[in-house]
Amino acid sequence: MIFYYLRLAAISLRRNWGQTTLMILAIGLGIGVCMSIVTINYLMAKDPIPDKSSQLYYVQLDNWDPNRPAESPNEPPDQITWMDHQALMSAAKAFRQTGNASATAIIRKPDDDNFRPFLARIRGNHADFFPMFDVPFLYGTGWTSDAHRDWGADQVVVLSRETNDRLFGGEDSVGREITLGNPTEFSSNLFRVIGVLDEWRPVPRFYDLTSNYFSDPAEIFIPFGLILSQGLSRSGNTNCWKPTGDGLRAFLGSECVWIQYWTELRNHQEKADYMAYLDQYVTEQKEGGRFPRPLNNRLSNVNEWLDHENVVQPEAKMLLAVAVMFLVVCLLNTIGLLLSKFLGKSSEIGVRRALGASRGSLMYQYLVETAMIGFGGGLLGLLLTWLGLESMLAIFGSDASNLMRLDLNMVVAAVALAIASAIGAGLYPTWRACRIDPAAQLKSQ
């Protein structure tokens, strides 16, 4: 029976091709605008590491100015100092833990004079970074967590897949060497490749929300201590609430926050124990003259941290509401067109009712017709969504490429929304048409 109704719907749509085109355009335009905004909000708000998001906790310690909070109304800084990073890493109270920070360096190939050096984004981190965040490897592996490597005594690197393609043509580069140098200096040092990442682009880049958290991960990963020992140029945010003094030693001994710190705590007991340790640590630091503010330590899991940092901006939510309203307006126009179309079939409906067709079968037939309109609108909406995302990518640049893309979930959602919207819009016109008195229509013939 469904194929019979599909054939009748196709005949009806072709017969009234002008109205059909207008309805498909209305639904497609509404779906295109709405799904463009929905896609961005979906990628901004989705859980970037669903299997472990409830076990990964971001650490905040309130070492800030006693006269004012780091952020209103009473928020601690969103990063920690070098002194606290050293203490927490040395204590190793969590199942896994890592500090991480960003830097930049000039990359060269020592065995290729024709290779053009380029500026790369560096991520300094500890060995636990890779298993904590389920980072996949294409070749090799990360470094071990022993102090010799984890603090940067060994000059080793892990490359992103894209960087390995650029440097070594995608070959297994484990054991090869590159040089990293400070962009402001001419000196550089040899580093040995021990691993190459497979494709890994968490959206948003949850492990570092202090800068553009929708950009790609770093191109090169190195043991944390190498950022300082190799004199690499640190990047990212650094905030201080009192003078630091001159030189690196003074900076490291200051109350400047610049390191993101994560822990993996597998259950509520581990979280409670770690929070107790943080409170104890800060209390001890207070006795030494640090942490002048009241005790205000925080542990936030991945989704809590995304909410805290307002990854989905209020403006994006407002824009989503406007897009939904635009879709509603398009559907109201579709309802008007469907009402005109179905009421124009009054005589046909009257004859079919007189011949024994039930209201239910007629409603089923016309809802199949509206579903076909919705399917056509969904396909058009997908095209318009893609064009909209490409246009926004051209405006905002490559840093937004992780947001301006359709995945399979959103493709299915767009088509399903279009069909459901069309059926919803067709309910009232179909009901009105099927309420027609067949006797009155036959008399008018």
N, C-alpha and C positions, 0 to 999 in steps of 0.2 A: 504493500500500500504506500509506503514512503516514497518509492520510486515513481509511483503514479502522481503523488502530490508534487514531487520535484519537477516532473515533466510539466504539470499544469502551471507551476510557479514560473518555470522558464518561459513558457508561452506568454504568460501574463506580463512578465518583466520586459520581454522583447516588444510586445504590443504597445506598451506604454514606456518606451525607452527614455523619453524625455524626463518623466517623473522619476524613473529608476535611476537615471544619471544624477539627478539633483539629490536624491536620498543617499546614494552612495557617496557623493561628494560631501554632504553634510556630516554623515557619520565618519567618513574618512578624515575630514578636517578636524573634527572633535577628538577622534582617537589619536591623530598625529600630534596635536598640541598637548593633549593630556598625557600620552605615553612618553613624550620627550621629557616632561618634567617628572613624571613618575619614575622613569628609568634612572634619572640622576639621583632622586631622593632614595630610591631603592638601593643603589650602589653605595650611597653615602651612609645609609643607616644599617646595612646588613652586617651580620656577624662575620668578621674577617677570618676567624679561626674557630668555628663552631665546636669542634671536638675538644678544645681545651680552654675556651674563653672563660669558663668558670673556675679554672685552676691557676690562671696567670694573673698576678697582682702587681699593680704599679705602686711604688713606694713614694710617699711624700713625708718630709720632715720639716717642721716649722722652725727654721733657724733665723727668721727674719727680724726686722727692726721692731723693738718693743713698742714703739709709738704708732705703728701702723701695720696692718696686715699686708702680705704680699699681693693679695687680691681681695676685694670686698666680697662679702662682709667680713669673713674670718677665715680665708682660705690660705693654706700654706703654699710655698713656692711649688711650681710644677717640675722642678729638677732638684738635684742635690749637689753638694760640694764635693771636691776631690777628697777632702779629709773624711767625710762620711762614707763616700764610695769605698775608700780603702778599708775603713773599719768594718763595713757590712760585708764586703767580699772576703776579708780575712776571717771573720767570724763564721761565715758559711752556715748560717742557721736554717736556711731554706733547703728544700730538696734540690732545687737548682736556682741560680741567681746570675744575673749579668748586669753590668753597667754598660751603656753604650753612648757614643757621641759621634758627631760627624766632623769631617775634615775634607780638605781638597789637596790634590797633589798632581804634579806633572808625571805622566807615564811615558816611559821609553823602553825600547827593546835593545838591550846591549849588543846583540849579535846582528843587528840589522840597521845599517847606516842610512838606508833609504826610507825607513819607517818615520812617519811624521808624528812627533810627540803630541799628546793631547791632555787636556785638563780633565781629571776624573773625580767623582764624588767618592769619598772614602767613609767607611763605617768602622770605627774602633769598637770592639766588643770582646767579651770573654767566651770561653769554649762552650759554655752552656747555652749561648745564644741560639745555636743551630738546632739542638734537640728540643729546646723550650718552645721554639716557634715553628717546629716541624718543617724546617728548611730542607728542601730536596737537593740531592747532589747528583750531577751527571757523571763527573769523574772525581776520584779521590774522596777526601773527607775534610772535616775541619781539624783544628789543632786540639791537642789534649788539654785537660784542665790543670795539669801540674803547673806549679808556679813559674817554672823556667820558661814555658811557652805562653801561658795565659797572661802574664804581665809584660810580654814583649821581648824577652831575651833572644828568642829565635825570630829572625826576619823572614816570616812566612806570610803568604797571602792566599785568600780564596777569591776567585773571580766570579763575577756574574756570567751567565751564559752569553749575553750580548758582548761583554768585554772580551771573553775568550774567542768569540767569533771574529772580533775586530783585530785582536792581537795574533791569534794563531789559526785563523780560518776554521774554527770549530773543532780542531783536533784535540786529542787528549793531551793537555799541556802540563800535567802533573810532573814535577821535576824541572820544568823550564824556569827561566829567570826573567824578571823584569826589573826596572829601576823606578823608584818613587822619589820625587824631589819636591821641595818647597817651591811653590809658584814664584816666590819673590827672591829666590836664590838660585845659583847655578849648580850647587852640589846635589848629588843624588846617591842613593844606596841600593845595592842589589837585594832583591827579595825573591824567594823561591816559591813557586806555585805548588800548593799541596791539595787544592780542591777547586772544582768548578761547579757552580750551582746549576741545577736544572731550572726550568721556567718557574719563577716565583715572584708574584706581584700581588701581595695582599692589598685589598681595597676596603677601607682606607688603610694607610700605612700606620697601623695602630701602635707599633712599638716606638714611634717617635712622632708625637703630635705637636711638637714645638715649632715646626716649620710647615711647608706645603705637604700636608699629609695625604694628598692624592697623587703625588709624583711617584716615579719609579723608585725601587730600592737602590741602594748604593751600587756602584760599579765594581768596587773592590772592598773586601773585608779583611781587617788586620787585627792582631792582638792589641788590646786596649792601650797598653803602655807605649806602643810604638808611636802613637800620635804625639806624645811628648818627647820621647827619647830621640826620634828622628826629626824633630822640629817641623812637623807638618803644620800646615795652616788650618787651624780649627775653624769650623763654620757652625752654623746653628746659633741658637740664642744663648747669651751669657748675661746674667743679671746679678748685680751686687748692691748691697744696701749701705756699705761703708767703704772708705778708701782701702785699696788693696796693697799699696806700696809698689815699688819698682821691681821688675824682673819676674821670671817664672816661679822661683821659690816663694816669693811673696804672694803671687797669685794663687798658687796651690794651697797656701796656708790661710787663705782669706775666706770670707763668707759668700763668695761668688758661686752661684748655682749654674751648672752647665751640663750635667750628666743625667741621662734618663736611667732609671734603675727599676728592673723587673725581677720578680721572684716567681717560682712555681711552687704552689702549695696545694697538695693533692686532696685535702679534706678540711673540714671545719676545725678539727683539732690542730692541724698544722698551722692554719691561719691564726688561731687563737694564741698558739705558742709563739709565733713570729711577732704578732702584735705586742705580746708581753715583752719579748726581747727588745723591740724598738723602744717601748716605753722605758725599759730599764736603761738602754743605751743613752737615750736623751737625758734621763735623770742624772746619769753619771756625768754627761757633758755639761749639764747645768752647774754641777759642783765645781767644774773647771772654768766657769765663766762664760760658757757658750749657751745658746738657745735661751735668750732672755724672755721669750714669749711663753704663755701657758702651754702645757702639753697638748699637742694637736697633730699627732701622727695619723696618717691615712694609708689604708690599703684598699685599692679599687681594682675590681676585676676588669676585664677588657671592655665589656659593654658599659659598665659604670663609668669607666674612664672616658669612653667615647661620648657619653652623655654629659659628663662633667666639662669636657672641652668643647661642647656644642658643635660637634662635627656636622650635624644637620642644623644649619643656621635657621633662625626664625624666619628670615626672608624667604628661604627655600620652601618652608612649610606654607607661608602665605601665597607664594607663587603656585604651589600645588593646589591650594584651595581655589585660586583664580582659574587654573586650568580645568578643574572639575566643574566649576560653574560654566565655563565656556562649553564643555561637553554637554552639560544639561541644556544650554541654549540650542545647541545643534540638534539634540534629541527632540526638543519641543518643535522645532521646524520640521523634523522628520515625522512627528506625530500628526502635524497639520497636513503634510503631503499624503501620509497613509490614510488619514480620514477622508480626504478628498478622493483618493483612489478607490477605497473600498466602498464608500457610499455611492460612487459612480457605477458600481456594479449592482445596484439595488434590483434592477429587473432580472439580472442573471441569478442573483441570490433567491429572489422570489420564485423563479421557475424551478430551481434546484430543490428548494424547500417543498414546493408543491409535488415534486416527483418523489419525495421521500427522504431527501438528504437531511440528516440531523444537524442541529446547531453545533454539536460537538465536532462532527466531521468537517463542517465548514470552518470552524475556528482553527482546527488542526491544519487544514489546507493553507489558510492565510498566515498562520504563524510560521509555517514552513517557508512561505514566500518572504516574510520579513526576516527570517533567519538567513536566507540566501542574500538578501540585501545587506544584512549585517556582515556576512562573510566577505562580500565584495568591499564593503567599507573597511573591514579589518585589514585586508590586503593593501588597500590604498593608504590606510592609516600607518601601516608598517613602513611603506615607502616614505611617507611624509615624516615619520619619526626618524628614520635614518637620515633623511635630508636635514632635519632640524638639528640632530646631534652633530652631523658633519659641519653644519654652519657654525654651531657653538664652538666646536673644536678649532675651526679656522680663526675664531675671534679670540679664544682663551689660550691657544697654543698647545704644544705637545704635553705640557705638564698636566693637562686635563684629559689626556687620552684614556686613562683608566676609567673615567666617568662617562665619557661620550661614546659608549658602545652598547650594543644590544646583545644580551645573552639569550639562550634558549628559553629560559623562564619568562623573560619579558616578551619574547615573540609569541609564545603560547598565551600569555596573559592579554596581549593586545588583541589577538583574534577572538579569544573567549569574551573579552569585554565588549568588543564590537557586536558579536552575535547576541550576547545577553542584553546589551543596550537596545539593539534593534527589536528583539522580541519584547522587551519591556515597553518600548515605544509603540509597538504594534498591538499591545493588549487592548487598550481602550478603543482604537479604531475598529479592531476585529470584533470586539464585543458589541459596539454600536451597529456594525454592519449585520451581524448575525441576529440582532433583535428586530430586524425589519419584518413587518407583517406580510407574509406571502400573498394573502388574499388581496390586500390593497394594491400590491404591485401587479397582480394579474389583471385586476380591474382596469388599471391604467394602460394596459397594453392595447 
